[in-house]
Amino acid sequence: MLLLLIYEGCLKIKLIVDVPSGFLKKIQEFIQKGKYSGIEEFLEIALLNQLKLEEIGTIEDDYQIIMRSGTEINKGSDTVHQMAGPLFSNLSLIEQYNNIITADPPSNTLLSDGPLWGQYNRIFPIKITLRLLANLLSQNPELELKYFRENASDFARRLGMQLLDVDKTKKRTRGERLSTALPVGENPFKSKNRFKNHFIGYVDNRGVFQGAPGKLKFVSFHKKNAYNICITRPGLEFSLLKNPILDGNISNGDSLSEEEKLYYIEHIKNHVPSEYDAMMFILTNISEGHNRPDDLTQILQKKYANWTKSQANTIRSGLLSRMFELGLIYRDRLGLREIKYVLSIDGIKLINLYINKDN
């Protein structure tokens, strides 16, 4: 006998069903082999499979069926499309982008002040959201936010689990993992919910846009009967840049291409100055020798006097994580626990441009 927990929105329904012992033993074997994070994920995928079968009425299009066991890593290659097959074709570049109507970026009155919140600690999850959004909008000009949040977080979960397998195979450290910030936690419901809020977004009860894509002015939310999610011109442009994970080979361990990194930096410089200024403030202080985490937190708290220490610490952590992904800094370990941050060659070039911008 097995207890199932089924979530419907915020409602949790408990169902008790009989599962043959042979089935349960097999499921546990798959979990022990690392193919599933737990029985909840196995059951969720099993339910999705059956729903898909009911929708299509045939298994001829078997590539549509969601099976991690059918998308195991090809140990001889790190190409995502070889790992995941057509399952992730919704994240691949397509040809039908000319018909997408872009929205105006949200006004600053609809956005929170200051740099990006610290929980928005990676850029690649934003890329996933934008690529999937562009591909879906090419088929349907109106996309309900609630529907998109469910589908995008599900794709991110499945892609994240594949990348986590690669991270483990490559023995990447926590800060270097390509699966960082993707919904790969042991509790799929909580993990995907965080992804929805941080890397897709929503409109809070004050009417303020929350989430990294909105804050970066890559998406906007328009209300009709319900909120729709729209893509802006910069969001579309960023989504169409080739990505080493979605469009290439990930053996070099980069989550963003050089073109994507340059586009992002130029975009925030022109459209999200609060993020750009905070990033340059951090780079400047690192170049002056303030290169320890605690030092940078204290300096940020002085610059932004209304922040608590906890806020400054969280935002500092997110800034450094994004700057690491952009290749502007790297970590240098001092002993077993201490680290310091060092400017990369690209970081030095950027800070020199910033310092000499008025010369």
N, C-alpha and C positions, 0 to 999 in steps of 0.2 A: 504494500500500500504506500502511496506517495502523496504528499501534500503539495499542491501547486498554488503559487501566488500569481495571480493575473492582475495586471494594472490596466485601468481604463481611466485615462486622465489622472486625476489625483485619487481616484477610487481604487482600492485594492480588494480584490475578490479572492477568497480562498476556495479552492476546489479540491476535494479528496477523490482520487481515482485509483483503481487497481492497475498496477503495472507488472506484467510477468517478470519473475525474478531474472530470467535469462536476458530480457531487454535491459533491466536495470544494471546488471553486471556489465553488459557491453557498453552502456553509457558511461559507467564509472571507469572502464578501461580507456575510453577515448579521452576522458577528462584527465586521467593520470598521464596520458601521453602528451598532454598539452594542447590537444586539438580544440578544446573548449575550456573557458575559464571556470565553468561550474555547470551544475545541472540546469540552472535557470537559463543560461545562454543556449544550451542544447535544446531545451523545450521551446524557447522562443523561436529558434530557427526552424524547428520541426513544425510549429504552428504556421510560420510564414510560408514554408514549403507547401503545406496542405492548402492554405488559402490561395497561393499562386496556382496550384493544380486545379482548384475549383474554378478559378477565373479563366484559365486558358483551355480547360477541358481536355488536355492532352499532355503527354510528356515528350512530344516530338521536339519541342523547343527546350530541351533539358538544360541548356546553358542558362536559362532564366532562374533555375531553381537554386536556392540559397543553401549551399553546403560547404562549410569550411573543410570538411574531409575531402571534398572534391576539388578544393583549391589549395592543396598543400604546396609548400614552397618547393620549387625546383632548385635543389641544392647547388646545381651547377650554374645558376644564373640569378641575378638580383633584379631582373626586369619585372616590374609590377604586372604588366600584362601577361607575362608568362606565368607568374604566380597565380593571378586571379582570373585570367581569361576574360571572356566577354562579359562576365558579371560586372566589371567595372567600366564597361564601354560608356556608361553615362558620364564618366569623368574624363573621357578622351576628347581631343579636339575634333570638331565636326566642321561641316562646310556651311551650314545654314545659320549664319549669324547676321546676315544683312537685314533680316526682317525684325530684329529686336529693337523695340522702342525704349530708349533709355530715359530715366527719370532725372529730374533736377536733384542735385545733392541736397540733403537736409540742411536747413538753416541752423546757425549756431544756437538759436533759442530752443531748438529741439534736442540739443546735445548737452551732455554734462561738461563742466569746465575741466581744464587741466589736461595732462597727458592721459594716455590709455591706462585703465585700471590694471593693477598688477596681475590679476588673474588671466588677462589676455596675454599670455606669456609666449606665444608663438605666432608666426605669420602664416606658416603652411596650412594650418586648419582653416584660416580665412580664405586661402587659395582654393581649398576643396569646396568650400561653400560657394564661392563665386563661380567656379567652373561648372558645378552642377546647376547653379541658378541660371547661368547663361544657356546651358544646353536645354534646360526645361523651358525657359522663356522663348527659345527658338521654335518650340512646338506649340506653346500656348502663351499669349501675351499677358494673361492674368493668372497669377499664381497666389493662392491663399497661403498666408504665412504659416498657419497651423499645419497644413498639409506638408509644406516644404520643410518645416522643422522636423517632422517625423521622418521624412524620407532622407534628408541630408544627414541627420544624426545616425540613421541606420547604416548608410553608406560609409560614414566616417568610422563607425564602430568596426565594420567588417574590414575596411582597409587598414585601420589602426592595428587590428589583431594580426594581420599579415605582416605589417611592418615591425610589430613587436617580436614576431618570430625571427625576422631578419636581424633585428637588434641583438637578440640573444645569440643567434648564430655567429654574428660578428663580434660579440662580447663588448658591445658599446657601453660606455659609462652612462650614468643617468642623464647627464647634461648633453650628451651627444646623440641620444636616441631620436630616431626619426619619428617614433610613435609618441613622443612627448606632446602633451596637450590634446591628443586624440582620445576618444572615449574607450579606453582599454581597461578600465577598472574592473575589479571582481564583481561589482554590482552593476550590471548593464543599465538598469533603469536610472540609477543615480548618475552614472558616468555619462550617459547620453543626455540627461537633463542638463548637466553642466555644460556640455558642448552646445546644446541648443541656446542656452542663455549667454554664454561667453562668445561663441564664434558664429552664431546666426543672429540672435538678438530678438528683441521684443519691445513693446511700448508699455512703459509702466503706468501706474494710475495717475501720474501727474502729466502724462502725455510726452514724457522724455524718452528718446530712443536709447535703448540699452544694447550692449553688445559691441564687439570690436568692428564688424563691417559697417555699422551705422556711424559709429564714432569716427571712422576713417573716411566717411562719405563715399563708400563704395556701394552702399545700398540705401534705399529709403523705404519707408512703410506708408502706404496710403490706405485709408479706411473707406470701404464701401459698405457692404453688409457686414463684412469682417475685414480685418487688416490683410492687405496684399503686400507681398514683398517685391520690390522693383530693383533693378540694377542701374547704376549711374554710368555715365560715359567712362570715368576713370575705373570703375569697378569692372566694366566690360573689357576695357583695354588690358587691365591687369590679369583678368581671367584668361585671356587669349595668348598671353606669353607662355612659351614652352617651359615646362617644369621638369626637372630631372627625375622626379618620382612618377608623375602622372603620364609623362610623355617620353621617358628615356630610361636610363639605367642608373641605379642608385648605389653602385659600388663605391663611389667616391664619398658617400655619406652626407651629401648636401641635400637639403630640403628645398632650396631655392636656387634658381639659375642666376648668373651674374646680371643678366638683363632684368630679371625680376627684382633683384636687390637694388639696382640703380633706379628702376622705376619707382619702387616703394619710397626710397629716400627722397627723390625729387618730388613725389606726390605729397608726402607729409610736409616737406619744406614749403610747398605752395598752397596746400589746402588744409593742413592740420598743424599749424605752427606751434601749438602748445606741446604736441608730441615731439616735433623736431627740436624745439628749444630745450626741452628737458633732456633729450638725447645728447645734444651738443653740450649741454651743461655737464652731464656725466663724463663725456669724452674729455672735455677740457680739464676737469678735476683729476681724472685718471692720468692725463699727460703731465699734471703738476705734482703727481706723487700721492694723491689721495685715492689709493687703489685697493683698499680693503672694504669689504661689505659694510661693516659698522661705520667706518668713516664716511662712506658715501650716503648712508642713511642719515647721519647727523647733518651733513651738508645740505641734503635735500630738505630736511626739516627746517633748516634756517632759511632756505630760499622760499619755501612754501610754508609760511608761519601758521597757517590754519590747519595744517596736517598734524595728526597725532604721530607718535613714534611708530605705531602699528601701521598707519597709512603710509608713512614714508618708507617703511621697511618693505611693505608689499609692492608699492609702486617701483621702488628701486630694483627689487627682484625681477619684476616684469620687464622693466627697461633693459636691464643687463641681459636677460634671456633673449629678448628680441634683437639686441645689438650683437649678441653672440651668433644668432642665426644669420644676421646680415653680414657676418664676417668682419665686423669692425673691431672686435676685441677677442681675446682668448684668455683662458684661465691658466694661471701658473701656480702649482701646488707648493705650499711651504709646509713641510712636515706632513703629519698624518691628517690634520684637520684644517689648517689654515690655507687660504688661497688669496691670491692677489690677481687683479685684472690688468692686462697689458694691451696696449693698442696694437692692432695689426697694421700691416702696411696700408691697407685701405682705410683704416681708422685714422692713421697719421695724415694721409692725403686729405681726408674729409675735414679733419680739424684744422688743417692749414688753410683750406679753402674758406672755412668758416671764420677763422681769425682774420684772414686777409680780404674778406669780402668787401670791405669799405675802402680798401687801398687802391 
